[in-house]
Amino acid sequence: MRIDLNSDLGESFGRWELGDDEALLSIVTSANVACGFHAGDPTVLRRTCEQAVRRGVAIGAQVGYRDLAGFGRRFIDVPPEDLANDVLYQIGALEAMARAAGGRVGYVKPHGALYNAIVRHEEQAEAVARGVRAFAPGLPVLGLPGSAWLRAAERAGLRPVHEAFADRAYTPEGTLVPRREPGAVLHDAEEIAGRCLRMARGEPVAAIDGTPVRVGAESLCVHGDSPGAVDIARKVAERLRGAGADVGAFAPPRPAAHREDPACTS
């Protein structure tokens, strides 16, 4: 039983701080780092990449809509060409910060409203896949099992990675309950840890209406902006390892390519 733990990080902006990135990076194995469109500024992104490299945590680009005010949680009807280029731009920006820190972007995960939209929105799913492929053919991408996004990614030659959410409620159809609905976000760390172990084992968990739903996953997400996120992540990791799970990144950290010093060349 091998499972990855990922978390959304690098989402602070200027003097506004969100989450405890340093603590979470001591627990998770993959970091979904904001790319400046929904959250994060250049200093925050570089610092997060540096901390991830020091901890041996894989760096992923968390791409989203251009929506700082709404934290990327509002759907935007972006033309496909623009969306593909927005995705490519964001990955490239984070790659620069990751390389400066001695690492590389190892995978991509859409954020917020974009993540939810491309569960069914075929046109936007194809656009995101084109943007990722333009950066690196074959790159792993995180998404909801059965989504239009993962189908589009596979057609584009990317590596689809199934993801489940530790602290989010599911519908009977296996999709996420919208955040605006009661009970959409879970808070009890012990309950969450138990659910995560069942998901890692491939066992069903209770949907929002109590019916059993099976959510296959290679990676489990613990949201970094949830109350008690560090405690939740720690309990999930402890429960998984206590059950004999191999907790590790699905996309091992990529070291930065060697850069020759121009001063040493003739």
N, C-alpha and C positions, 0 to 999 in steps of 0.2 A: 504494500500500500504506500504509494508515493504521492505526495500532495504539495503544492506550492501555496504560500500565503502571500497575498499582495495587498497593498494599501495605497490610497490616493494621498500623495504628499506634494510638498512644494506649493501649497495653495495660499500661503500668506502673501500679503501685498503691502509694500511700504511699511508703515507703522502698524498696520492691521495684521494681527497674528492669528492663525488658525491651526489647531492641532499641535501635537508634540512630535514633530518629525524625528528628532534625535532618539527619543524613546522607542518609537515604532520601528525605526531602522535597526534597533537591537533585537527585534523579534521577527519581523517579516523577512521573506526571502526575495521578494520582488517589489520594486517601488514604482508606482504609476505617477510619474512626475508631471505636474501641470506644465503647459507650454506657453503660457502668457495670454491665451485667448479667453479662457474662462477664469483664470486665477494665476497668481505667481508673477513676480517681476524678475528681471535678469539676475539680480543679486541673490534672491531666494532660490532661483533655479540652479545657479552655479553652486551655492552652498549645499543644497540638497544632493546634487550629484557628487560633490566631494565627500559628503558623509556616507553616501551609498557605496562609493568606491572603497572607502576606508573599512566599511563593514562587510564588504564582499557581497553586497546586495545587487541583484540585477536591476538595470535602469530601463524603464519603459516610458515611452512618450504617451501621455494622456491627452489626446487631441479632442477639441470640442468646438462648438459654435463660437463665433466672435461675440461674446456676451459677458463682459466683466461685471456689468451691473446686475445681471441675473444669475451670476455664478454658473453660467452654461446650462441652466435648468429650464430654459424656455426654447421651444421649437422655433427654428428659423427656416423658412423656405428658400434655401440657398440654391442658386443655379448649379447644376452638377459640375461644370467646369470650375466654377469658383470654389466649390466645396473641396474638390480634389486638390486644387492649388493651396487652399487654406490648410489642408491636412499636410501636404508636402512642406509648406512653410514652417509649420509648427514643429514637425519632426526635425527639420534642418536646424532650427533654432536650438532645440534641446540637444541635438548632436554636437553642436559647437560647445555648449556648456559641459557636456559629458566628456568630450575629448580633452578640454582644458583641465578637467579633473582627473584624467587618466583612465577614462572609461569610454563606453560607446552605448548608443541606444540599441537595446537587444530585442525589443518587441514594441507593439503598439496596442493601446486600449482606448477606445472612444469614451468620452465622458458624458454623464448626465443626460440631457435631452437628446443629444446625438446618439448616445448608446441605445436609448429606448426607441428612438425613431427608426433606426435601422434594423430593429428586430423584424419590422414588416415593410418599411419603406425601401422598395427595391432600387429605385433610382439613386437615392442617397447612399444606400449600401454599396452600390457599384462605384459611385464617385469616391467614397472613402477608400475602397479597395484599390482604385487606380492611383490615388494619392500615395498610399503606402508602397505600392509596387514601384512607383517612380523613384522612391527613395532607395528601396532594397528589395528586389525580387526574392521571394522565399522567406521573408521575415515573419516570425510568429506574431499572431494577433489574438487578443482575448475577446471573447464574446459569449452571448447567451446561446446555449445549445438549441439547435433547430431554427436559429434566426436567419433572416435574409442576409445579414452581414457576414456570417460565417460561410454561407453558401457562396456569396460573391467573392469572399477572400480565397476560398478553395479554387474557384474558377480562375482567379487571377494568379494562381501559383503560390499564394501565401500559405503559411501553416496555421490552420485554425486550432485554437486552444479553448476548450470548454471551461467556462467559469461559473461558479456559484457564489452567492452572497451570504456571508455569515450572519449579518444583522438586518436582513431585509425579508419581509414576508412575501410568499409566492401565491399566485392565483392557482386554481386547479389546473390551468393550462400550462403551468410552468413558467409564466412570465412574472415580472416584478409587480407587486401592488404599488400603484402610484403613491408618491410620498404624501400627497394631500389627503389621502384616505386614512382613517383611524387604524392603528395597528400595523402600518406599513413598515415602521422601523422598530426593530427589537432592541431591548436594553438589558435584559437579564443575562449576565455573563455566563452563568452556569448553564442556562437553557441554550444559549447560543453555542457554547462549546459542545454540548450533547448533539445538537443539530448538525454541527460541522463534522463530527465523527461519523454520524450516520450517512451524511452526503459523501464523505471520503470513502466509505465502505460500499457506496452504491445503493444504500438502503433508502426507502422513501421517508419523507418528512411530512409534517402536517401543513397543508395549505392554509390560507387565511380562513377558509370555511370549515377546516378540520379534516377535509378529505386528504388521503395520502397522495403525494406527488413525488416522483423520482427525478432528482436533478443530478445528472452526471457531471462530474467536474474534475479537471486536472489542476485547477487553481481556485482558492477560496479568497474572497475579498472581504477585508475588514475596513470599513470606512474610517479614515483618519479624522473626520470632522464630527463623528458621533460622540455624544457624552460618554465618558468612560472607555474611549477607544483603546487606550493602552492596556487597561485591565482586561478588556474583552480579548484583544489580540494575544495577550500573555496566557490567558486561560485556554484559549483555543489551541495554541501551540503546545501547551502542557498536556492537554487532553489527547491530542493527536499522537504526540511522542509517547505518552504513557500507554497508548494502545498499540505501540509498535510501528507507527507510521514513520516513513522516511520523509521528513519535511525539507524540501529543497526546491530551488528555482526550476521552472520548466525550461527556461532559457538562461543558461549559466551566464554570469557577467562577462561582457566582451571587453578585453583590454583595448586601450586606444592604440591605433596604428602608430608605428615608429615615425617620428618626425625628425628628419635630418636638420641639424642646425645650419642655416644658410652661411653663417660665418665660417663654417668648417669646410665649405665646398670651394673648389677652385673655379 
